[in-house]
């Protein structure tokens, strides 16, 4: 083996010339030998080329024409202790930031968690997470909501300014106001010192009327059970979050809004404490309402979402007490503030606003729109010219829609499980009420835009829209034939049939060439449906928890019943059914304590019938109404249905409201 190895080595060495290196050659090779450098410039690192580390520009960058980019970053060289130490510090900072963001999501409210998630989506690079943390910290320190940038503002970049030619501009305040392009106020920004409706100091309670937290809880439950599911003027979830916050931020819950809610909650309570004078039923809720009036007077120069919501509730409360002109006054104030805040349009792209606040603004606007449209129809007025401009309808969340509704305050409910409990559907009701109010708003504008009112053809077109709305209703919002229907859904259907009557009632003029059996039949059918729905409501929930919408709808149905009894149409069976519906309507209005509406029905009855039907007289006697033809001390001397086809009923009603006050 040794000989083989020797031969092998000998073979390998064959042909190899071993020449002695001259001293000059060794010196040249030593000069050509590359110097070992500890750090390469950044362009060479990216190219993975050799760098001679010459300052300020290495030889490789001179060859590749990258002299301008040639620079050295010691922090990127992880072979040094300084770079490793800085890397560990950066990792620790990122971990603390990530932990803070996770805690904000896990321990914050639903609205704040959604805002943080939106911030992360807008700043989707890890190096921007520190900006997210800074915004969350600013929110916590300032007491406001988390501000969400629709587009992250890069380092060194100024906030985008709205173009001078834009139709609208908004401030970046949490109480965002809308200013048109012709207004210089659009350039105020946050530094304008806009009010956030916060009291000067910490208050011990949300209301100064009472310190009884059990009573406040009782009234809140009454309001959110019987009023809020139909008249949705604010996000219940945001309100409860604002009410339960340890540090009061007054963004979604304020003392003004709280007192307005409690004033309405008193209307659905039979407790003596719900009255200003425990022995006087006419003073129900007056103490909370007066406190709300005082707080609103102190906030005259302010504009915020809770003030808009409180004005809507104050309008609703006055209307429930038959002070319709006073209620209309609050609606006008509400309309002006809605326009000032720009709630009728979506936020501009450069607005800092959370998704939760976007939805809260939508809910408030559409609640206002439905209330204002109904108020205009009650008083016979053109609606306020403020319609949505590119604003979408509120989103339907299955989690919120499926929150159980329970009949709080009814005699047979003890707070436990009940067969009446079912998903509330309040936002589904609000969505359909938005669509219905849009149709009603259109025909009211058409009706009052001309002295002669709607033509027969126009009435037919609007009636078709109403019918289509009814056919498109989701199954969950239909009246159940074999189950229990929610009170807000019953009220929604009553309101629909009331709109049918209001639309077609002017066509019932006997002298009109368009008065036909079909128009009469549609009105009689709608009136019958209202009577049937109110019978369901009465048997299931009782009438003491009923909405003002139901009183108004039942009054319209009673007037049609009087018309049918006075001018018999249809079959004998329909006439007999109408004679049953009319006394029942009078009895129900009496149970709802709707005295003003009772007197209206009484006047119509004695106007059109010389002799009161025998089936109706007992109901009048029970309601303790005399047989005079006066209302509030004056005689009605005009026909309810005008000879020119106009809706004089609305004018007579308005007149009675003003004289009543």
C-alpha distance (Angstrom), angle and dihedral (degrees) to the residues before:
residue distance angle dihedral
X1 . . .
X2 3.77 . .
X3 3.77 90.6 .
X4 3.81 90.2 49.3
X5 3.78 90.6 49.6
X6 3.74 90.2 49.1
X7 3.76 91.4 49.7
X8 3.78 89.9 46.6
X9 3.76 92.6 52.1
X10 3.69 90.0 44.8
X11 3.76 90.6 52.3
X12 3.80 92.0 51.3
X13 3.71 92.3 50.5
X14 3.79 93.4 51.4
X15 3.77 112.0 111.2
X16 3.78 92.8 18.4
X17 3.72 113.1 124.8
X18 3.71 114.9 -154.5
X19 3.73 109.3 -155.6
X20 3.76 124.7 -180.0
X21 3.81 113.0 -115.8
X22 3.74 114.8 -121.8
X23 3.85 118.9 -129.0
X24 3.82 91.2 -112.7
X25 3.81 91.9 54.8
X26 3.83 92.9 51.4
X27 3.78 90.9 50.2
X28 3.83 91.7 50.8
X29 3.81 92.1 50.0
X30 3.78 91.4 50.8
X31 3.80 89.9 52.8
X32 3.84 91.5 49.1
X33 3.83 92.7 49.5
X34 3.89 109.9 111.2
X35 3.74 117.1 -114.8
X36 3.86 113.1 -122.4
X37 3.83 110.2 -121.0
X38 3.79 125.6 -160.4
X39 3.83 96.5 -146.6
X40 3.79 133.8 26.3
X41 3.79 125.4 -152.1
X42 3.79 118.3 -101.3
X43 3.86 97.7 -107.6
X44 3.83 90.0 51.9
X45 3.80 90.9 48.2
X46 3.79 89.9 52.3
X47 3.83 92.1 46.6
X48 3.82 91.5 41.8
X49 3.78 88.7 -132.3
X50 3.80 129.5 141.4
X51 3.76 115.3 -89.1
X52 3.81 127.0 -160.1
X53 3.86 91.5 -158.1
X54 3.78 91.8 -131.2
X55 3.79 113.8 164.9
X56 2.98 132.3 -97.6
X57 3.84 93.7 2.0
X58 3.77 124.8 11.7
X59 3.75 123.7 -137.6
X60 3.81 94.2 -110.9
X61 3.81 92.4 55.9
X62 3.81 89.6 49.4
X63 3.79 89.3 54.3
X64 3.83 93.4 46.6
X65 3.84 94.2 42.5
X66 3.82 92.9 -119.4
X67 3.79 97.2 122.9
X68 3.83 92.1 128.9
X69 3.80 92.5 56.7
X70 3.79 96.1 44.7
X71 3.78 109.4 117.5
X72 3.80 139.7 132.6
X73 3.82 126.7 -122.9
X74 3.80 112.7 -168.5
X75 3.81 91.1 -172.7
X76 3.79 91.0 66.8
X77 3.78 93.3 56.0
X78 3.79 102.5 90.0
X79 3.81 91.7 -172.7
X80 3.78 89.5 79.9
X81 3.80 124.6 78.4
X82 3.79 92.0 -133.7
X83 3.80 92.6 57.4
X84 3.81 92.1 47.1
X85 3.79 91.0 48.3
X86 3.82 91.7 51.7
X87 3.80 90.6 47.0
X88 3.80 90.6 54.8
X89 3.80 91.0 48.9
X90 3.82 90.8 51.1
X91 3.81 91.9 48.3
X92 3.79 90.2 50.6
X93 3.80 91.6 50.6
X94 3.82 91.8 49.1
X95 3.80 90.9 49.6
X96 3.81 92.5 50.8
X97 3.81 89.7 48.5
X98 3.82 91.8 49.3
X99 3.81 91.3 47.7
X100 3.81 90.8 50.0
X101 3.80 92.3 50.5
X102 3.81 91.9 47.9
X103 3.81 90.7 50.4
X104 3.82 90.1 49.6
X105 3.80 89.5 54.8
X106 3.81 97.6 42.2
X107 3.82 98.2 41.6
X108 3.81 101.0 32.3
X109 3.78 129.5 85.2
X110 3.79 123.2 -87.2
X111 3.80 90.4 -101.2
X112 3.82 93.6 50.0
X113 3.81 92.3 44.7
X114 3.81 90.4 52.4
X115 3.79 89.8 49.0
X116 3.82 92.5 51.6
X117 3.81 91.2 49.2
X118 3.79 89.7 50.8
X119 3.81 89.5 50.5
X120 3.80 90.3 52.9
X121 3.79 91.1 50.2
X122 3.78 91.9 50.4
X123 3.83 91.9 45.9
X124 3.79 97.5 39.7
X125 3.82 96.6 161.9
X126 3.81 119.2 89.5
X127 3.78 91.7 -131.1
X128 3.83 88.4 63.1
X129 3.81 94.3 54.9
X130 3.79 91.2 91.9
X131 3.82 87.6 61.1
X132 3.81 88.7 53.4
X133 3.80 89.9 52.2
X134 3.79 91.4 48.7
X135 3.82 91.3 53.2
X136 3.80 92.4 48.0
X137 3.82 90.6 49.3
X138 3.81 91.1 49.4
X139 3.79 89.3 51.6
X140 3.79 92.7 51.7
X141 3.79 93.4 46.6
X142 3.80 95.8 45.5
X143 3.80 96.0 44.0
X144 3.78 92.4 -126.2
X145 3.74 131.6 116.9
X146 3.78 122.5 -83.7
X147 3.78 108.9 -82.6
X148 3.78 113.6 -132.3
X149 3.76 119.8 -156.4
X150 3.77 112.8 -142.1
X151 3.83 85.0 -149.9
X152 3.80 125.2 17.2
X153 3.80 113.7 -109.9
X154 3.77 108.6 -131.4
X155 3.78 124.5 -133.3
X156 3.78 110.8 -77.9
X157 3.81 92.6 12.8
X158 3.78 119.7 122.0
X159 3.78 122.6 -135.3
X160 3.79 111.6 -86.6
X161 3.78 115.2 -102.2
X162 3.78 119.6 -139.7
X163 3.82 111.6 -109.0
X164 3.77 114.0 -104.3
X165 3.79 90.0 -122.3
X166 3.79 95.7 57.0
X167 3.79 118.0 117.6
X168 3.79 92.9 -132.7
X169 3.78 142.3 18.9
X170 3.77 130.9 -173.4
X171 3.75 134.6 -160.4
X172 3.77 119.5 -117.4
X173 3.77 92.6 -124.0
X174 3.77 118.4 123.9
X175 3.82 85.8 -118.9
X176 3.79 91.3 56.6
X177 3.78 116.1 -158.4
X178 3.77 126.1 -163.3
X179 3.79 121.8 -130.9
X180 3.80 124.6 179.5
X181 3.79 123.8 -124.8
X182 3.82 91.0 -99.2
X183 3.81 92.4 59.9
X184 3.79 122.7 90.2
X185 3.82 88.5 -156.2
X186 3.80 88.0 80.3
X187 3.82 88.4 78.1
X188 3.81 96.2 56.0
X189 3.79 96.7 93.1
X190 3.80 124.2 175.4
X191 3.78 94.3 -41.6
X192 3.80 89.9 68.7
X193 3.78 89.4 88.5
X194 3.79 95.8 -125.5
X195 3.79 114.0 -172.1
X196 3.78 119.8 -107.1
X197 3.82 94.2 -161.8
X198 3.80 92.7 -111.3
X199 3.81 120.4 151.0
X200 3.77 117.4 -116.8
X201 3.79 92.8 -112.5
X202 3.78 141.4 12.3
X203 3.81 113.5 -72.5
X204 3.80 121.2 -147.1
X205 3.81 94.7 -138.2
X206 3.78 139.3 16.3
X207 3.81 88.5 -116.3
X208 3.77 133.4 29.4
X209 3.81 92.6 -154.4
X210 3.79 94.1 82.3
X211 3.78 139.7 -0.9
X212 3.82 92.4 -155.7
X213 3.81 101.5 118.2
X214 3.81 91.4 -174.1
X215 3.82 90.5 58.2
X216 3.79 91.2 47.4
X217 3.80 90.4 50.7
X218 3.82 89.9 48.8
X219 3.82 92.9 51.8
X220 3.80 92.7 45.4
X221 3.81 90.8 53.2
X222 3.81 90.4 48.3
X223 3.80 91.4 51.6
X224 3.82 96.0 46.0
X225 3.82 90.6 46.7
X226 3.79 102.4 48.1
X227 3.82 110.6 16.8
X228 3.80 109.8 26.0
X229 3.85 99.0 55.4
X230 3.83 89.7 66.5
X231 3.82 104.0 24.6
X232 3.82 96.7 47.6
X233 3.81 104.4 178.4
X234 3.81 98.7 154.7
X235 3.77 142.8 15.2
X236 3.79 108.2 -83.8
X237 3.81 90.6 -158.1
X238 3.83 93.9 54.2
X239 3.81 90.4 45.2
X240 3.81 93.9 53.9
X241 3.79 90.8 45.0
X242 3.81 90.7 52.8
X243 3.80 92.2 45.1
X244 3.81 94.1 51.3
X245 3.81 97.8 44.5
X246 3.80 114.3 120.2
X247 3.80 90.5 -141.2
X248 3.78 107.5 46.6
X249 3.78 110.3 -130.2
X250 3.83 97.7 176.2
X251 3.78 91.6 -145.8
X252 3.80 100.2 118.4
X253 3.81 101.3 7.8
X254 3.80 125.6 44.1
X255 3.82 134.1 163.9
X256 3.82 88.9 -107.9
X257 3.80 92.9 54.9
X258 3.80 91.9 42.8
X259 3.82 93.8 53.8
X260 3.82 91.4 46.9
X261 3.82 89.5 52.8
X262 3.79 92.8 47.6
X263 3.81 91.0 49.3
X264 3.81 89.6 59.4
X265 3.79 92.9 40.2
X266 3.81 87.9 59.5
X267 3.83 89.0 62.3
X268 3.81 89.1 64.4
X269 3.80 96.0 45.6
X270 3.80 129.7 84.6
X271 3.81 94.5 -161.5
X272 3.82 117.6 120.8
X273 3.82 88.9 -132.4
X274 3.80 88.2 65.1
X275 3.81 88.2 70.6
X276 3.77 127.4 72.8
X277 3.79 86.9 -139.2
X278 3.81 106.8 33.1
X279 3.82 90.1 -151.6
X280 3.82 96.3 50.0
X281 3.81 116.9 71.1
X282 3.82 90.7 -167.4
X283 3.82 90.4 68.8
X284 3.80 95.2 61.8
X285 3.80 109.7 146.1
X286 3.82 93.7 -4.2
X287 3.82 94.4 123.9
X288 3.82 93.3 55.0
X289 3.79 92.3 41.7
X290 3.80 92.3 52.2
X291 3.80 89.4 50.7
X292 3.82 89.3 51.4
X293 3.80 89.9 50.6
X294 3.81 90.6 51.5
X295 3.80 92.8 50.0
X296 3.79 91.6 47.5
X297 3.80 90.7 51.4
X298 3.80 88.6 55.1
X299 3.81 90.6 50.9
X300 3.82 97.7 47.7
X301 3.81 93.5 125.3
X302 3.80 95.1 46.5
X303 3.79 132.2 89.4
X304 3.79 123.4 -163.7
X305 3.77 141.7 138.5
X306 3.85 95.4 -101.2
X307 3.82 90.9 51.5
X308 3.81 90.5 53.7
X309 3.79 90.1 49.4
X310 3.81 92.6 47.1
X311 3.82 91.5 50.9
X312 3.79 89.6 53.5
X313 3.79 91.3 51.4
X314 3.81 91.8 46.6
X315 3.81 89.4 51.9
X316 3.78 90.8 49.4
X317 3.79 92.1 48.5
X318 3.81 93.0 51.4
X319 3.79 90.7 48.4
X320 3.80 90.5 50.8
X321 3.83 87.3 56.6
X322 3.84 91.7 52.2
X323 3.82 92.0 -106.3
X324 3.77 93.1 125.3
X325 3.81 97.6 158.1
X326 3.81 89.8 52.8
X327 3.79 89.1 48.1
X328 3.79 89.8 50.9
X329 3.81 89.3 53.2
X330 3.79 90.7 58.9
X331 3.80 90.1 47.1
X332 3.82 89.4 56.4
X333 3.81 90.6 50.3
X334 3.77 88.7 48.0
X335 3.82 91.5 50.4
X336 3.79 92.4 53.8
X337 3.79 92.4 50.5
X338 3.82 92.5 46.2
X339 3.80 88.2 55.7
X340 3.81 91.6 46.2
X341 3.81 92.0 52.8
X342 3.81 92.0 43.6
X343 3.79 93.1 -128.6
X344 3.80 91.7 153.3
X345 3.81 92.1 70.1
X346 3.81 134.5 49.4
X347 3.81 118.8 -101.0
X348 3.80 115.5 -85.9
X349 3.84 115.5 -103.8
X350 3.81 93.0 -104.2
X351 3.82 93.9 53.5
X352 3.79 119.3 120.7
X353 3.78 101.4 -139.4
X354 3.80 135.6 134.9
X355 3.78 124.6 -121.0
X356 3.81 88.6 -116.9
X357 3.80 91.5 57.3
X358 3.82 91.6 45.9
X359 3.81 89.0 57.0
X360 3.81 91.9 43.5
X361 3.81 89.9 53.9
X362 3.82 91.0 48.8
X363 3.80 92.6 50.5
X364 3.80 91.9 49.1
X365 3.79 94.1 48.7
X366 3.79 95.8 47.9
X367 3.80 90.9 44.7
X368 3.80 87.8 52.5
X369 3.82 91.8 46.3
X370 3.82 92.4 53.3
X371 3.81 92.7 45.5
X372 3.80 94.1 46.5
X373 3.82 92.4 48.3
X374 3.80 92.1 49.7
X375 3.81 90.5 46.8
X376 3.81 91.3 51.9
X377 3.80 90.1 50.6
X378 3.83 92.2 48.5
X379 3.80 92.5 53.2
X380 3.79 97.9 34.7
X381 3.79 96.6 -117.1
X382 3.80 138.1 136.4
X383 3.82 107.8 -96.2
X384 3.78 119.0 -108.6
X385 3.84 107.2 -85.4
X386 3.80 95.4 -117.2
X387 3.78 113.4 114.8
X388 3.81 130.0 165.8
X389 3.80 114.0 -84.1
X390 3.78 109.0 -156.5
X391 3.79 91.3 -33.6
X392 3.77 116.2 144.4
X393 3.77 124.6 -140.1
X394 3.83 121.0 -100.6
X395 3.79 116.1 -76.9
X396 3.79 118.1 -110.3
X397 3.79 112.0 -127.7
X398 3.82 114.4 -165.3
X399 3.81 90.0 -148.9
X400 3.81 92.4 56.1
X401 3.80 94.4 39.7
X402 3.79 91.2 54.0
X403 3.80 95.8 52.7
X404 3.80 104.6 123.8
X405 3.78 119.7 -106.5
X406 3.82 114.3 -149.9
X407 3.83 127.3 -170.8
X408 3.80 97.1 -113.7
X409 3.80 113.5 -170.5
X410 3.80 98.5 20.1
X411 3.83 116.4 129.2
X412 3.80 96.0 -115.6
X413 3.82 96.8 46.2
X414 3.80 117.2 92.3
X415 3.79 98.1 175.1
X416 3.80 96.1 -93.4
X417 3.78 133.1 95.5
X418 3.79 116.7 -38.5
X419 3.77 138.0 173.6
X420 3.80 88.4 -124.9
X421 3.83 91.5 65.9
X422 3.81 112.6 103.7
X423 3.83 140.0 140.1
X424 3.81 109.2 -56.8
X425 3.87 98.6 -135.5
X426 3.82 88.3 -166.2
X427 3.80 95.5 146.2
X428 3.79 91.0 45.0
X429 3.81 87.8 53.5
X430 3.81 89.8 48.2
X431 3.81 91.3 51.2
X432 3.81 93.0 51.8
X433 3.80 90.9 43.3
X434 3.83 88.0 54.9
X435 3.80 90.8 54.5
X436 3.81 93.1 45.1
X437 3.81 91.9 47.3
X438 3.80 89.7 52.9
X439 3.82 90.4 58.2
X440 3.80 92.5 44.9
X441 3.80 91.1 47.2
X442 3.79 90.2 54.3
X443 3.80 96.6 50.6
X444 3.81 92.1 44.6
X445 3.81 89.7 54.3
X446 3.81 90.6 47.7
X447 3.80 92.0 45.9
X448 3.80 97.3 51.3
X449 3.80 96.8 36.2
X450 3.83 91.8 78.4
X451 3.82 129.6 41.4
X452 3.80 92.2 -126.5
X453 3.78 95.7 52.4
X454 3.80 123.9 -141.9
X455 3.76 122.4 -10.7
X456 3.79 119.9 -128.9
X457 3.81 90.6 -105.0
X458 3.81 92.7 50.4
X459 3.79 90.9 49.6
X460 3.79 90.3 52.2
X461 3.81 92.1 51.4
X462 3.79 92.8 50.8
X463 3.80 90.5 45.1
X464 3.80 89.7 55.0
X465 3.82 89.7 53.0
X466 3.79 90.6 51.6
X467 3.78 91.4 49.5
X468 3.80 91.4 49.6
X469 3.80 89.9 51.4
X470 3.80 88.8 53.4
X471 3.81 93.2 49.0
X472 3.82 92.3 48.8
X473 3.80 94.9 54.0
X474 3.83 112.6 125.8
X475 3.78 116.4 -109.2
X476 3.81 91.2 -114.2
X477 3.82 89.7 62.2
X478 3.81 96.9 49.5
X479 3.80 124.4 106.3
X480 3.80 108.1 -96.3
X481 3.78 116.0 -127.0
X482 3.80 94.2 -168.1
X483 3.79 102.5 28.9
X484 3.78 146.3 38.6
X485 3.81 117.7 -70.0
X486 3.80 122.1 -148.6
X487 3.83 115.5 -108.4
X488 3.82 92.1 -123.3
X489 3.80 90.4 54.8
X490 3.81 91.5 49.7
X491 3.81 88.9 50.2
X492 3.83 90.8 49.4
X493 3.82 90.9 55.0
X494 3.81 91.9 45.4
X495 3.81 89.1 52.9
X496 3.81 90.8 50.5
X497 3.82 93.1 53.4
X498 3.81 89.6 44.1
X499 3.83 88.6 56.0
X500 3.83 89.4 51.9
X501 3.80 90.2 54.4
X502 3.81 94.1 46.0
X503 3.81 90.6 49.8
X504 3.81 96.8 48.2
X505 3.81 101.7 30.8
X506 3.84 95.1 88.9
X507 3.82 88.2 58.4
X508 3.82 90.6 61.6
X509 3.82 90.3 80.6
X510 3.82 104.6 126.9
X511 3.80 91.5 -142.9
X512 3.80 92.7 53.9
X513 3.82 114.5 104.2
X514 3.80 89.5 -141.6
X515 3.80 96.6 57.5
X516 3.77 103.9 115.8
X517 3.75 139.0 162.3
X518 3.79 89.1 -104.5
X519 3.82 92.9 59.0
X520 3.80 91.1 45.2
X521 3.77 90.1 46.6
X522 3.80 92.5 52.1
X523 3.81 91.7 51.0
X524 3.80 93.0 46.1
X525 3.80 90.4 47.5
X526 3.83 91.9 50.4
X527 3.81 91.0 48.1
X528 3.80 90.5 50.2
X529 3.81 91.1 50.3
X530 3.81 90.9 52.5
X531 3.80 90.6 51.0
X532 3.79 91.2 49.8
X533 3.82 92.5 47.3
X534 3.79 92.5 49.3
X535 3.79 89.2 50.0
X536 3.83 88.5 55.6
X537 3.81 90.5 47.6
X538 3.79 92.3 48.8
X539 3.79 95.0 49.0
X540 3.82 94.2 45.0
X541 3.80 105.6 38.3
X542 3.79 109.2 3.6
X543 3.79 125.7 -115.0
X544 3.80 98.2 -99.0
X545 3.84 87.7 78.8
X546 3.79 94.8 48.6
X547 3.80 126.0 125.5
X548 3.79 126.1 -115.2
X549 3.82 86.4 -117.5
X550 3.80 88.6 65.7
X551 3.82 93.0 50.9
X552 3.78 90.5 51.0
X553 3.81 93.2 46.0
X554 3.80 92.5 47.9
X555 3.82 90.1 50.7
X556 3.82 90.5 54.8
X557 3.79 89.4 48.2
X558 3.82 91.3 49.8
X559 3.83 91.1 52.3
X560 3.81 89.9 53.5
X561 3.81 89.2 47.7
X562 3.81 89.2 53.4
X563 3.80 89.5 48.7
X564 3.81 90.4 50.8
X565 3.80 93.0 48.3
X566 3.80 91.0 47.6
X567 3.80 95.1 46.1
X568 3.81 105.8 28.9
X569 3.78 113.4 -144.7
X570 3.76 133.7 167.5
X571 3.76 126.7 18.6
X572 3.79 128.4 -23.0
X573 3.80 88.9 -107.8
X574 3.82 91.0 57.1
X575 3.80 90.8 49.2
X576 3.80 91.2 50.8
X577 3.78 90.9 47.8
X578 3.81 90.9 51.2
X579 3.80 90.6 51.8
X580 3.80 87.1 56.5
X581 3.80 94.8 45.8
X582 3.82 94.9 51.5
X583 3.83 99.3 59.2
X584 3.80 89.8 40.8
X585 3.80 89.8 54.2
X586 3.81 90.7 51.0
X587 3.81 91.1 48.9
X588 3.80 92.3 49.4
X589 3.81 93.0 48.6
X590 3.78 87.7 52.0
X591 3.82 91.1 51.0
X592 3.81 89.4 50.3
X593 3.83 88.9 52.0
X594 3.82 89.2 -123.5
X595 3.83 94.0 152.5
X596 3.79 95.0 159.6
X597 3.81 91.7 54.4
X598 3.79 90.1 46.6
X599 3.79 90.9 56.7
X600 3.80 90.3 49.1
X601 3.80 91.0 53.6
X602 3.79 89.6 45.8
X603 3.82 92.3 53.4
X604 3.79 92.3 48.8
X605 3.78 90.7 48.2
X606 3.81 95.5 52.2
X607 3.79 91.2 41.3
X608 3.79 94.1 58.8
X609 3.80 102.3 29.1
X610 3.76 124.7 55.6
X611 3.79 89.7 -165.6
X612 3.77 122.5 38.6
X613 3.84 110.6 -127.0
X614 3.78 112.6 -106.3
X615 3.82 91.1 -122.7
X616 3.82 91.8 56.6
X617 3.81 101.0 46.4
X618 3.85 96.0 74.2
X619 3.80 89.9 53.6
X620 3.82 90.5 51.3
X621 3.79 90.6 48.5
X622 3.80 91.5 50.6
X623 3.81 90.0 51.2
X624 3.83 87.7 50.2
X625 3.80 93.5 -126.3
X626 3.78 117.5 153.9
X627 3.78 123.8 -135.9
X628 3.81 96.6 -107.4
X629 3.77 122.6 118.0
X630 3.77 95.7 -132.1
X631 3.77 131.9 108.6
X632 3.78 120.2 -159.8
X633 3.81 91.9 -15.7
X634 3.80 100.8 -50.2
X635 3.79 133.6 87.9
X636 3.76 124.2 -115.8
X637 3.79 104.3 -127.3
X638 3.82 99.2 168.0
X639 3.76 128.5 82.7
X640 3.76 114.6 -106.4
X641 3.77 91.3 -134.0
X642 3.80 108.7 47.9
X643 3.75 121.6 -128.9
X644 3.81 90.9 -128.5
X645 3.78 91.8 56.1
X646 3.83 94.5 -106.2
X647 3.76 120.6 134.8
X648 3.81 100.3 -105.0
X649 3.80 88.1 165.8
X650 3.80 90.0 77.4
X651 3.82 90.8 49.6
X652 3.81 92.9 49.2
X653 3.77 90.5 47.4
X654 3.78 91.7 50.1
X655 3.80 90.0 49.3
X656 3.77 91.6 51.9
X657 3.82 90.5 49.1
X658 3.77 93.9 53.8
X659 3.79 93.7 45.8
X660 3.79 90.8 46.6
X661 3.81 90.3 57.1
